[in-house]
Amino acid sequence: MKKLKKRIIYTLSLSVIFAVLAIAAFFSAKDVITNTFSAKNLSTILYEPKWKSAENITPEEVVEKDPTVANNGDVSAYVFLEVTVPYYKGNVYVEDKDGKAIGGAGSGNIAAANVVPMFRFITGATTGESDNYNDLNAEAILTSLSQPVNEGWVLLEGYPKLEPYTTTIGGTADAGNVKYIYAYTGGDAENMKPLKVGEATPPLFNKVKLINIRDNDVYSLEKTFADIPLAVQVTNRSIQASLSTENKEEVWELLDE
């Protein structure tokens, strides 16, 4: 009888162990969830609806040039336009409509040694003979770097800036680019206006005019204005409008980091 009792106890002990192992196996599980996201697209396009070729341009000639930005993306954007205009600094004549030198003192043709932007912007508010350039007095033509732009655009603080070329054009003259950066604010002085999907800005300006400027042969310049690259470059810079700030200077700082 004693041997039988021991065998039964041993058998029961094995049954308990197997039962415990079986229960532990049921607590193991694994689930996976995968979410696929698609990002929205920020896309703005710079175009000039009225631009035409402008080869062999002459002083006082007006050229259609109307830089405009359209939002063809999926999100609203803050928009900036960066413009560079060639300048000349040195002994030059700046002439009035009749070909008479202006800006100097005395009876003769006096050259003006100032930074002179080669192109002036013309906005939609002025056309024909009464354009922005002709409305400037002699002093402004010779000394002012400021340019008129259409409503909705504001010049950033610290601009315009001069970016001299690495070499001189000739003699004591210098040349380079005047850089302007404008923010699209829609008329606000400080805060950006979001350019919504499908919308377009007003043109920054409508035309450009090569100023009535000529070399001063008295100073025997080695090169002439024909050697200066007469390129007006416009660059569109945009950033999504959902930022922590609307201030144009702060937005530009975020964009230009």
C-alpha positions as CSV (number, residue, x, y, z in Angstrom):
1,M,0.0,0.0,0.0
2,K,2.8,2.4,0.7
3,K,4.3,2.0,-2.8
4,L,1.0,2.8,-4.5
5,K,0.5,6.1,-2.6
6,K,3.9,7.3,-3.6
7,R,3.2,6.7,-7.3
8,I,-0.1,8.6,-7.2
9,I,1.5,11.6,-5.6
10,Y,4.2,11.7,-8.2
11,T,1.7,11.6,-11.0
12,L,-0.3,14.4,-9.6
13,S,2.8,16.6,-9.2
14,L,3.5,16.2,-12.9
15,S,0.0,17.1,-13.8
16,V,0.2,20.4,-11.8
17,I,3.5,21.4,-13.5
18,F,2.1,20.8,-17.0
19,A,-0.9,22.9,-16.2
20,V,1.2,25.8,-15.0
21,L,3.3,25.8,-18.1
22,A,0.3,25.7,-20.4
23,I,-1.3,28.7,-18.6
24,A,1.9,30.8,-19.0
25,A,2.0,30.3,-22.8
26,F,-1.4,32.0,-23.3
27,F,-0.1,35.4,-21.9
28,S,2.3,36.1,-24.9
29,A,0.9,38.4,-27.7
30,K,2.0,40.9,-30.4
31,D,0.1,43.6,-32.3
32,V,1.4,46.1,-35.0
33,I,-0.3,49.2,-36.3
34,T,1.3,51.1,-39.2
35,N,0.0,54.6,-40.1
36,T,1.1,56.0,-43.5
37,F,1.3,59.8,-43.8
38,S,1.5,62.1,-46.9
39,A,3.1,65.5,-46.5
40,K,1.5,68.6,-47.9
41,N,3.5,70.5,-50.5
42,L,4.8,74.1,-50.2
43,S,5.2,75.5,-53.7
44,T,5.2,79.0,-55.0
45,I,6.1,80.1,-58.5
46,L,7.7,83.4,-59.7
47,Y,6.6,84.6,-63.1
48,E,6.4,87.8,-65.1
49,P,3.3,87.9,-67.3
50,K,4.3,90.9,-69.5
51,W,8.0,90.2,-69.8
52,K,9.5,90.3,-73.3
53,S,13.1,90.0,-74.5
54,A,15.1,93.2,-73.9
55,E,18.3,93.0,-75.9
56,N,20.3,96.0,-76.8
57,I,18.5,98.3,-74.4
58,T,19.3,102.0,-74.6
59,P,19.2,104.8,-72.0
60,E,15.7,106.0,-71.1
61,E,14.2,102.8,-72.5
62,V,11.3,101.3,-70.5
63,V,10.9,97.5,-70.4
64,E,7.9,95.6,-69.2
65,K,8.9,93.6,-66.1
66,D,6.3,92.6,-63.5
67,P,7.5,90.0,-61.0
68,T,4.5,88.2,-59.5
69,V,4.3,85.2,-57.1
70,A,1.6,82.6,-57.2
71,N,0.9,79.9,-54.6
72,N,0.4,76.6,-56.5
73,G,1.0,74.4,-53.5
74,D,-1.1,72.9,-50.7
75,V,-0.4,75.3,-47.8
76,S,-0.4,79.1,-47.3
77,A,3.0,80.8,-47.6
78,Y,4.8,83.9,-46.6
79,V,6.5,85.4,-49.6
80,F,9.7,87.5,-50.1
81,L,11.2,88.9,-53.3
82,E,14.9,89.6,-53.5
83,V,15.9,91.9,-56.3
84,T,19.4,92.9,-57.4
85,V,20.0,95.9,-59.7
86,P,23.4,96.8,-61.1
87,Y,25.0,100.1,-59.9
88,Y,27.8,102.2,-61.1
89,K,29.9,104.4,-58.8
90,G,32.3,106.9,-60.2
91,N,32.6,109.9,-62.5
92,V,29.6,109.8,-64.7
93,Y,27.1,112.1,-66.3
94,V,23.5,111.8,-65.4
95,E,21.5,113.6,-68.0
96,D,18.0,115.1,-68.1
97,K,15.5,114.5,-70.9
98,D,17.3,117.1,-73.0
99,G,20.7,115.6,-72.7
100,K,22.0,118.2,-70.2
101,A,24.1,117.0,-67.4
102,I,22.5,117.4,-64.0
103,G,23.7,117.1,-60.4
104,G,26.8,119.1,-60.6
105,A,27.7,122.7,-59.7
106,G,29.2,125.4,-61.9
107,S,28.8,126.2,-65.5
108,G,30.3,123.1,-67.1
109,N,29.3,119.5,-67.3
110,I,30.2,118.3,-63.8
111,A,30.4,114.6,-63.2
112,A,28.8,113.1,-60.1
113,A,30.8,110.5,-58.1
114,N,27.9,108.7,-56.5
115,V,26.4,105.2,-56.4
116,V,23.8,105.3,-59.2
117,P,21.4,102.3,-59.8
118,M,21.3,101.6,-63.5
119,F,17.6,100.7,-63.4
120,R,14.7,102.4,-61.8
121,F,11.4,100.6,-61.0
122,I,8.2,101.9,-62.4
123,T,4.9,101.0,-60.6
124,G,1.4,100.7,-61.9
125,A,0.6,104.1,-60.5
126,T,2.7,105.9,-63.1
127,T,3.0,105.4,-66.8
128,G,4.4,107.1,-69.9
129,E,6.3,110.3,-69.6
130,S,5.3,110.8,-66.0
131,D,7.0,107.8,-64.5
132,N,8.8,107.3,-61.2
133,Y,12.2,108.1,-62.6
134,N,11.3,111.3,-64.3
135,D,9.5,112.4,-61.1
136,L,12.8,112.2,-59.2
137,N,14.8,115.4,-58.9
138,A,18.5,115.5,-59.8
139,E,19.6,114.9,-56.2
140,A,17.4,111.8,-55.9
141,I,18.6,110.4,-59.2
142,L,22.2,110.8,-58.1
143,T,22.0,109.8,-54.4
144,S,18.9,107.7,-53.7
145,L,19.0,104.0,-53.8
146,S,15.3,103.6,-52.8
147,Q,12.8,102.3,-55.4
148,P,9.1,102.6,-55.7
149,V,7.0,99.4,-55.4
150,N,3.4,98.5,-55.7
151,E,1.1,98.4,-52.6
152,G,1.3,95.2,-50.6
153,W,5.1,95.0,-50.6
154,V,7.4,96.4,-47.9
155,L,11.2,96.8,-47.9
156,L,13.0,94.9,-45.1
157,E,15.0,96.9,-42.6
158,G,18.7,97.2,-43.5
159,Y,18.1,97.3,-47.2
160,P,19.0,98.3,-49.8
161,K,22.6,96.9,-49.5
162,L,25.5,97.4,-51.8
163,E,27.3,94.3,-53.1
164,P,30.4,95.4,-55.0
165,Y,31.9,93.4,-57.8
166,T,35.2,91.8,-57.0
167,T,37.0,93.9,-59.8
168,T,36.6,97.5,-60.9
169,I,35.2,98.5,-64.3
170,G,38.0,100.9,-65.0
171,G,39.9,103.9,-63.6
172,T,38.5,105.0,-60.3
173,A,35.1,103.6,-60.9
174,D,33.4,100.8,-59.1
175,A,30.4,98.7,-59.9
176,G,28.3,96.1,-58.3
177,N,24.7,95.3,-57.4
178,V,22.1,97.0,-55.1
179,K,20.2,94.3,-53.2
180,Y,16.6,94.9,-52.2
181,I,14.4,92.4,-50.2
182,Y,10.7,93.0,-50.1
183,A,8.1,91.2,-47.9
184,Y,4.5,90.6,-49.1
185,T,2.4,92.2,-46.3
186,G,-0.7,93.1,-48.1
187,G,-0.4,96.7,-46.9
188,D,0.6,96.1,-43.3
189,A,3.8,97.9,-42.3
190,E,5.2,95.1,-40.2
191,N,3.3,91.8,-40.4
192,M,3.3,89.3,-43.3
193,K,0.1,88.4,-45.2
194,P,-0.3,84.7,-45.9
195,L,-0.5,84.0,-49.6
196,K,-3.3,81.4,-49.7
197,V,-3.4,78.4,-52.0
198,G,-4.4,79.5,-55.5
199,E,-3.8,83.2,-54.9
200,A,-1.2,85.5,-56.5
201,T,0.5,88.6,-55.2
202,P,0.3,91.9,-57.0
203,P,3.4,92.5,-59.1
204,L,6.3,94.0,-57.1
205,F,6.6,96.7,-59.9
206,N,5.4,96.9,-63.4
207,K,8.4,98.1,-65.5
208,V,12.0,99.0,-65.3
209,K,13.8,101.9,-66.9
210,L,17.5,102.1,-67.8
211,I,18.5,105.6,-66.5
212,N,19.9,108.3,-68.8
213,I,23.5,107.9,-67.9
214,R,26.7,108.0,-69.9
215,D,30.5,107.7,-69.5
216,N,32.5,110.7,-68.7
217,D,35.3,110.6,-71.3
218,V,37.3,113.2,-69.3
219,Y,38.3,110.4,-66.9
220,S,39.4,108.0,-69.7
221,L,37.6,105.0,-68.3
222,E,39.1,101.8,-69.7
223,K,35.7,100.3,-70.1
224,T,32.2,101.6,-70.8
225,F,28.8,100.8,-69.4
226,A,28.4,98.2,-72.2
227,D,30.8,96.1,-70.1
228,I,28.6,96.2,-67.0
229,P,26.2,93.2,-66.8
230,L,22.8,94.9,-67.1
231,A,20.9,92.1,-65.3
232,V,18.0,92.7,-63.0
233,Q,17.7,89.5,-61.0
234,V,14.5,88.6,-59.0
235,T,14.5,85.7,-56.6
236,N,11.4,84.3,-54.9
237,R,11.8,83.1,-51.3
238,S,8.9,81.5,-49.5
239,I,8.1,79.7,-46.2
240,Q,5.0,78.1,-44.8
241,A,2.7,80.6,-43.1
242,S,2.0,78.5,-39.9
243,L,4.8,80.0,-37.8
244,S,5.0,81.4,-34.3
245,T,5.4,85.0,-35.7
246,E,4.0,87.2,-38.5
247,N,6.6,90.0,-38.1
248,K,8.4,90.3,-41.5
249,E,11.9,90.7,-40.0
250,E,11.4,87.7,-37.8
251,V,10.0,85.6,-40.6
252,W,12.9,86.5,-42.8
253,E,15.3,85.5,-40.1
254,L,13.7,82.1,-39.9
255,L,13.8,81.7,-43.6
256,D,17.4,82.9,-44.1
257,E,19.0,80.9,-41.3
